[in-house]
Amino acid sequence: MQKVAIVYDRVNKWGGAERVLLALHEIYPKAPLYTSVYDAKKASWAKVFPRVYTSFLQNVPFAKSNHELFAPLMPLAFFLFDFSKFDLVISVTSEAAKNIRTKGRTLHICYCLTPTRYLWSGYKEYFKKKLLKNITKPIVSIMRFLDKSAADRPNVIVAISGEVQKRIKKYYKRNSVVIHPPVNISKTQKHKDAKYYLLVSRLDFGYKKVDLAISAFNKLGLPLVIVGAGREEKKLKKIAGDSIIFAGRVEEEKLSNYYRNAKALIMPQEEDFGIVSVEAQSYGVPVIAFGRGGATDTVLNKKTGLFFNKQTPASLISAVRIFEKSKFEAKLVRANANRFSKKVFEKRILDLVKKMLN
């Protein structure tokens, strides 16, 4: 019987990556979880694991809630773990978990959410100010070298989308296979008399581009419901017109109701994958998305949604107006979502492990 361990960057929140961990737990229920820091209150979902092992950072003040301050120490935190007793280690990472050491017969599969964003694809966004960029340049250069070296360690790298696969090749110079994250597929359908457009996102002025959607719908005058919360919520509310409603952070059942009553999901950001896109489609709800990144994996243009080509209000407005005159077959939209089910994910992971261990 295989002895398996699962590794993740940090266990202190809930999101798409955490769903991957729970799906892996269902495949390997006896596998412990290794991580840099663990906040049991904010990550109660992790209690299903037989044990959660943490690094030395767990005992450092503020590390659980301010992990970004300890980024230079993260590679060391994972490097110090011992996996010599395991047959298989699966690291799920967008940062440092791939730094683990494995030797001999131990197989290391890295499920890469994206190459470390603040070092590579998101570098310009994270270091906008010239002074900050100049001060941190030597540190970033060292961290890039270490990050690329860490990416050489796994026996195989799995990308969550075609977009991430391209980044892995560009920044790490490695080939990878694509296995999309598991998504909970709805068994219910959207209402035929759907009345509003829907946006589900963390609320900020960054790459999520919520302000872009607000600007577009202010001009369109069409109803838009925004589900989510974030540090920029107050500022976004100030620029929103009367046709825009902020629903805040909602529970799964209420989110399901929002999906069922939506005409279409608006996705103005460029995502690594974009779970909400698949969730919406599982209800038969088409997606109007910026035509780059993960959306090109999850949305079939003009069949299960529409792409707009520029991240501008004008481009989104044009796509919405075309959508208003178009018809989409809910059955086809739902069928597309089934490609990303948990069952498909589990089969592809098991097939990969079997291939690598044989």
GUBA-424457 format. One record per residue (C-alpha): x, y, z. Coordinates in steps of 0.1 Angstrom, whole numbers, plus 5000, padded with zeros to 4 digits. Example, Ala and Ser with C-alpha at 12.3 -4.5 7.8 and 13.67 -1.06 7.14 Angstrom:
2
+------+-------+------+
! east ! north !   up !
+------+-------+------+
! 5123 !  4955 ! 5078 !
! 5137 !  4989 ! 5071 !
+------+-------+------+
***
This chain:
358
+------+-------+------+
! east ! north !   up !
+------+-------+------+
! 5000 !  5000 ! 5000 !
! 5013 !  5035 ! 4990 !
! 5022 !  5058 ! 5018 !
! 5012 !  5093 ! 5007 !
! 5017 !  5129 ! 5020 !
! 5001 !  5161 ! 5007 !
! 5018 !  5195 ! 5009 !
! 5003 !  5229 ! 5006 !
! 5018 !  5265 ! 5009 !
! 4997 !  5276 ! 5039 !
! 4965 !  5265 ! 5056 !
! 4948 !  5297 ! 5067 !
! 4919 !  5304 ! 5043 !
! 4893 !  5289 ! 5020 !
! 4893 !  5290 ! 4982 !
! 4898 !  5271 ! 4950 !
! 4931 !  5255 ! 4960 !
! 4916 !  5242 ! 4992 !
! 4890 !  5223 ! 4972 !
! 4918 !  5206 ! 4954 !
! 4932 !  5195 ! 4988 !
! 4899 !  5181 ! 4999 !
! 4896 !  5162 ! 4966 !
! 4931 !  5148 ! 4971 !
! 4921 !  5138 ! 5007 !
! 4891 !  5118 ! 4993 !
! 4916 !  5099 ! 4971 !
! 4941 !  5094 ! 4999 !
! 4922 !  5097 ! 5032 !
! 4952 !  5085 ! 5053 !
! 4976 !  5111 ! 5039 !
! 4987 !  5138 ! 5064 !
! 4989 !  5174 ! 5053 !
! 5022 !  5194 ! 5055 !
! 5023 !  5232 ! 5054 !
! 5042 !  5262 ! 5065 !
! 5015 !  5277 ! 5089 !
! 4981 !  5265 ! 5100 !
! 4953 !  5286 ! 5114 !
! 4927 !  5261 ! 5126 !
! 4900 !  5288 ! 5131 !
! 4902 !  5302 ! 5096 !
! 4908 !  5268 ! 5080 !
! 4884 !  5245 ! 5097 !
! 4881 !  5224 ! 5065 !
! 4916 !  5210 ! 5072 !
! 4903 !  5191 ! 5103 !
! 4894 !  5162 ! 5079 !
! 4931 !  5154 ! 5075 !
! 4944 !  5127 ! 5100 !
! 4972 !  5152 ! 5109 !
! 4985 !  5186 ! 5099 !
! 5022 !  5191 ! 5102 !
! 5036 !  5226 ! 5103 !
! 5070 !  5242 ! 5098 !
! 5091 !  5263 ! 5123 !
! 5072 !  5294 ! 5111 !
! 5041 !  5282 ! 5130 !
! 5057 !  5294 ! 5162 !
! 5068 !  5328 ! 5148 !
! 5045 !  5357 ! 5159 !
! 5021 !  5369 ! 5132 !
! 5033 !  5343 ! 5107 !
! 4999 !  5326 ! 5105 !
! 4981 !  5358 ! 5095 !
! 5009 !  5377 ! 5078 !
! 5026 !  5350 ! 5059 !
! 5036 !  5373 ! 5030 !
! 5061 !  5390 ! 5054 !
! 5080 !  5357 ! 5057 !
! 5082 !  5350 ! 5019 !
! 5121 !  5347 ! 5020 !
! 5119 !  5320 ! 5047 !
! 5092 !  5299 ! 5030 !
! 5116 !  5278 ! 5008 !
! 5135 !  5268 ! 5039 !
! 5104 !  5260 ! 5058 !
! 5095 !  5233 ! 5032 !
! 5131 !  5222 ! 5026 !
! 5134 !  5211 ! 5062 !
! 5105 !  5186 ! 5061 !
! 5115 !  5149 ! 5059 !
! 5095 !  5127 ! 5034 !
! 5119 !  5097 ! 5033 !
! 5092 !  5074 ! 5046 !
! 5067 !  5082 ! 5019 !
! 5061 !  5066 ! 4985 !
! 5043 !  5096 ! 4970 !
! 5042 !  5133 ! 4979 !
! 5018 !  5157 ! 4961 !
! 5026 !  5193 ! 4966 !
! 4999 !  5219 ! 4958 !
! 5015 !  5252 ! 4953 !
! 5015 !  5287 ! 4939 !
! 5047 !  5295 ! 4959 !
! 5071 !  5275 ! 4981 !
! 5057 !  5240 ! 4987 !
! 5076 !  5227 ! 4957 !
! 5108 !  5232 ! 4977 !
! 5103 !  5199 ! 4995 !
! 5131 !  5173 ! 4992 !
! 5124 !  5138 ! 4981 !
! 5150 !  5110 ! 4976 !
! 5153 !  5076 ! 4961 !
! 5119 !  5059 ! 4955 !
! 5098 !  5088 ! 4967 !
! 5077 !  5103 ! 4939 !
! 5070 !  5140 ! 4939 !
! 5041 !  5153 ! 4919 !
! 5037 !  5191 ! 4920 !
! 5002 !  5204 ! 4913 !
! 5011 !  5239 ! 4902 !
! 4984 !  5266 ! 4907 !
! 5008 !  5291 ! 4890 !
! 5045 !  5299 ! 4891 !
! 5051 !  5322 ! 4921 !
! 5030 !  5351 ! 4910 !
! 5049 !  5380 ! 4927 !
! 5082 !  5368 ! 4912 !
! 5070 !  5361 ! 4877 !
! 5037 !  5369 ! 4859 !
! 5025 !  5394 ! 4886 !
! 5059 !  5410 ! 4893 !
! 5049 !  5444 ! 4878 !
! 5017 !  5445 ! 4897 !
! 5033 !  5436 ! 4931 !
! 5062 !  5460 ! 4926 !
! 5045 !  5490 ! 4910 !
! 5065 !  5517 ! 4928 !
! 5099 !  5523 ! 4913 !
! 5116 !  5528 ! 4947 !
! 5102 !  5495 ! 4960 !
! 5113 !  5478 ! 4928 !
! 5148 !  5491 ! 4931 !
! 5152 !  5483 ! 4968 !
! 5139 !  5447 ! 4964 !
! 5156 !  5439 ! 4931 !
! 5186 !  5420 ! 4946 !
! 5163 !  5400 ! 4969 !
! 5139 !  5392 ! 4940 !
! 5167 !  5380 ! 4918 !
! 5178 !  5356 ! 4945 !
! 5143 !  5344 ! 4951 !
! 5137 !  5338 ! 4914 !
! 5169 !  5317 ! 4912 !
! 5157 !  5296 ! 4942 !
! 5122 !  5294 ! 4929 !
! 5134 !  5281 ! 4895 !
! 5157 !  5256 ! 4912 !
! 5128 !  5244 ! 4933 !
! 5108 !  5238 ! 4902 !
! 5134 !  5214 ! 4890 !
! 5128 !  5191 ! 4920 !
! 5094 !  5175 ! 4913 !
! 5094 !  5143 ! 4891 !
! 5064 !  5158 ! 4872 !
! 5046 !  5191 ! 4872 !
! 5008 !  5193 ! 4867 !
! 4993 !  5226 ! 4855 !
! 4958 !  5237 ! 4864 !
! 4952 !  5252 ! 4829 !
! 4967 !  5258 ! 4795 !
! 4976 !  5293 ! 4807 !
! 4995 !  5280 ! 4837 !
! 5012 !  5253 ! 4815 !
! 5025 !  5282 ! 4793 !
! 5039 !  5300 ! 4823 !
! 5056 !  5269 ! 4836 !
! 5074 !  5265 ! 4803 !
! 5082 !  5302 ! 4801 !
! 5095 !  5307 ! 4837 !
! 5106 !  5272 ! 4848 !
! 5116 !  5258 ! 4814 !
! 5097 !  5226 ! 4821 !
! 5070 !  5206 ! 4804 !
! 5038 !  5199 ! 4823 !
! 5005 !  5180 ! 4820 !
! 4972 !  5198 ! 4825 !
! 4947 !  5184 ! 4850 !
! 4920 !  5210 ! 4857 !
! 4909 !  5216 ! 4894 !
! 4877 !  5198 ! 4906 !
! 4845 !  5218 ! 4906 !
! 4813 !  5210 ! 4924 !
! 4788 !  5205 ! 4896 !
! 4753 !  5217 ! 4903 !
! 4723 !  5194 ! 4899 !
! 4699 !  5222 ! 4895 !
! 4693 !  5245 ! 4865 !
! 4690 !  5283 ! 4860 !
! 4656 !  5299 ! 4859 !
! 4643 !  5307 ! 4825 !
! 4633 !  5342 ! 4836 !
! 4667 !  5352 ! 4849 !
! 4668 !  5389 ! 4855 !
! 4703 !  5401 ! 4863 !
! 4740 !  5396 ! 4854 !
! 4763 !  5382 ! 4881 !
! 4799 !  5388 ! 4892 !
! 4815 !  5366 ! 4919 !
! 4849 !  5378 ! 4930 !
! 4871 !  5392 ! 4957 !
! 4866 !  5429 ! 4957 !
! 4897 !  5450 ! 4949 !
! 4911 !  5472 ! 4922 !
! 4937 !  5447 ! 4911 !
! 4937 !  5420 ! 4885 !
! 4901 !  5410 ! 4894 !
! 4889 !  5441 ! 4874 !
! 4857 !  5446 ! 4894 !
! 4859 !  5483 ! 4888 !
! 4859 !  5476 ! 4850 !
! 4826 !  5457 ! 4853 !
! 4811 !  5484 ! 4874 !
! 4820 !  5511 ! 4849 !
! 4805 !  5490 ! 4821 !
! 4773 !  5484 ! 4838 !
! 4770 !  5520 ! 4850 !
! 4768 !  5529 ! 4813 !
! 4746 !  5499 ! 4803 !
! 4721 !  5506 ! 4831 !
! 4715 !  5468 ! 4833 !
! 4712 !  5450 ! 4867 !
! 4744 !  5436 ! 4880 !
! 4747 !  5416 ! 4913 !
! 4782 !  5415 ! 4928 !
! 4789 !  5387 ! 4953 !
! 4820 !  5389 ! 4973 !
! 4840 !  5410 ! 4998 !
! 4874 !  5426 ! 5000 !
! 4895 !  5455 ! 5012 !
! 4882 !  5478 ! 4983 !
! 4845 !  5472 ! 4989 !
! 4837 !  5507 ! 5001 !
! 4856 !  5524 ! 4973 !
! 4838 !  5501 ! 4947 !
! 4804 !  5509 ! 4962 !
! 4811 !  5547 ! 4958 !
! 4816 !  5543 ! 4920 !
! 4787 !  5520 ! 4915 !
! 4754 !  5532 ! 4900 !
! 4718 !  5524 ! 4910 !
! 4716 !  5493 ! 4888 !
! 4744 !  5476 ! 4908 !
! 4738 !  5456 ! 4939 !
! 4765 !  5444 ! 4964 !
! 4754 !  5411 ! 4980 !
! 4786 !  5407 ! 5001 !
! 4801 !  5374 ! 5011 !
! 4774 !  5346 ! 5010 !
! 4771 !  5310 ! 5020 !
! 4770 !  5282 ! 4994 !
! 4732 !  5278 ! 4994 !
! 4726 !  5315 ! 4988 !
! 4753 !  5317 ! 4961 !
! 4735 !  5288 ! 4944 !
! 4704 !  5309 ! 4943 !
! 4723 !  5338 ! 4928 !
! 4737 !  5315 ! 4901 !
! 4702 !  5300 ! 4893 !
! 4687 !  5335 ! 4887 !
! 4716 !  5350 ! 4866 !
! 4714 !  5357 ! 4829 !
! 4751 !  5354 ! 4826 !
! 4783 !  5355 ! 4847 !
! 4806 !  5384 ! 4841 !
! 4843 !  5375 ! 4844 !
! 4865 !  5406 ! 4835 !
! 4897 !  5393 ! 4850 !
! 4924 !  5371 ! 4836 !
! 4923 !  5340 ! 4859 !
! 4948 !  5311 ! 4862 !
! 4917 !  5288 ! 4859 !
! 4885 !  5304 ! 4872 !
! 4863 !  5280 ! 4892 !
! 4833 !  5304 ! 4892 !
! 4832 !  5302 ! 4854 !
! 4826 !  5264 ! 4857 !
! 4802 !  5268 ! 4886 !
! 4781 !  5292 ! 4867 !
! 4780 !  5269 ! 4836 !
! 4770 !  5239 ! 4857 !
! 4737 !  5258 ! 4863 !
! 4734 !  5264 ! 4826 !
! 4745 !  5300 ! 4830 !
! 4767 !  5314 ! 4801 !
! 4798 !  5333 ! 4809 !
! 4810 !  5367 ! 4794 !
! 4847 !  5366 ! 4800 !
! 4879 !  5384 ! 4791 !
! 4893 !  5360 ! 4764 !
! 4926 !  5352 ! 4780 !
! 4939 !  5329 ! 4808 !
! 4918 !  5301 ! 4823 !
! 4887 !  5313 ! 4805 !
! 4900 !  5299 ! 4773 !
! 4900 !  5264 ! 4790 !
! 4866 !  5267 ! 4806 !
! 4844 !  5287 ! 4782 !
! 4836 !  5277 ! 4746 !
! 4833 !  5310 ! 4728 !
! 4799 !  5316 ! 4712 !
! 4787 !  5282 ! 4726 !
! 4788 !  5284 ! 4764 !
! 4796 !  5321 ! 4766 !
! 4812 !  5351 ! 4749 !
! 4848 !  5365 ! 4750 !
! 4857 !  5402 ! 4749 !
! 4892 !  5410 ! 4737 !
! 4902 !  5441 ! 4757 !
! 4900 !  5448 ! 4794 !
! 4881 !  5480 ! 4789 !
! 4845 !  5490 ! 4797 !
! 4838 !  5496 ! 4760 !
! 4849 !  5460 ! 4751 !
! 4828 !  5445 ! 4779 !
! 4798 !  5467 ! 4769 !
! 4800 !  5455 ! 4733 !
! 4800 !  5418 ! 4745 !
! 4770 !  5423 ! 4767 !
! 4751 !  5439 ! 4739 !
! 4759 !  5410 ! 4716 !
! 4749 !  5386 ! 4744 !
! 4715 !  5404 ! 4748 !
! 4707 !  5394 ! 4712 !
! 4721 !  5359 ! 4714 !
! 4707 !  5325 ! 4726 !
! 4726 !  5299 ! 4744 !
! 4715 !  5263 ! 4750 !
! 4715 !  5256 ! 4787 !
! 4720 !  5219 ! 4781 !
! 4752 !  5225 ! 4762 !
! 4765 !  5249 ! 4788 !
! 4759 !  5224 ! 4816 !
! 4775 !  5196 ! 4795 !
! 4807 !  5217 ! 4792 !
! 4809 !  5221 ! 4830 !
! 4809 !  5183 ! 4834 !
! 4844 !  5182 ! 4820 !
! 4856 !  5197 ! 4852 !
! 4839 !  5175 ! 4878 !
! 4856 !  5160 ! 4908 !
! 4852 !  5125 ! 4893 !
! 4872 !  5135 ! 4862 !
! 4899 !  5151 ! 4884 !
! 4902 !  5120 ! 4906 !
! 4905 !  5097 ! 4876 !
! 4932 !  5118 ! 4860 !
! 4952 !  5121 ! 4892 !
! 4951 !  5083 ! 4898 !
! 4960 !  5076 ! 4861 !
! 4990 !  5099 ! 4864 !
! 5002 !  5083 ! 4897 !
! 4998 !  5048 ! 4882 !
! 5018 !  5058 ! 4852 !
! 5046 !  5074 ! 4872 !
! 5049 !  5045 ! 4897 !
! 5049 !  5018 ! 4871 !
+------+-------+------+
***
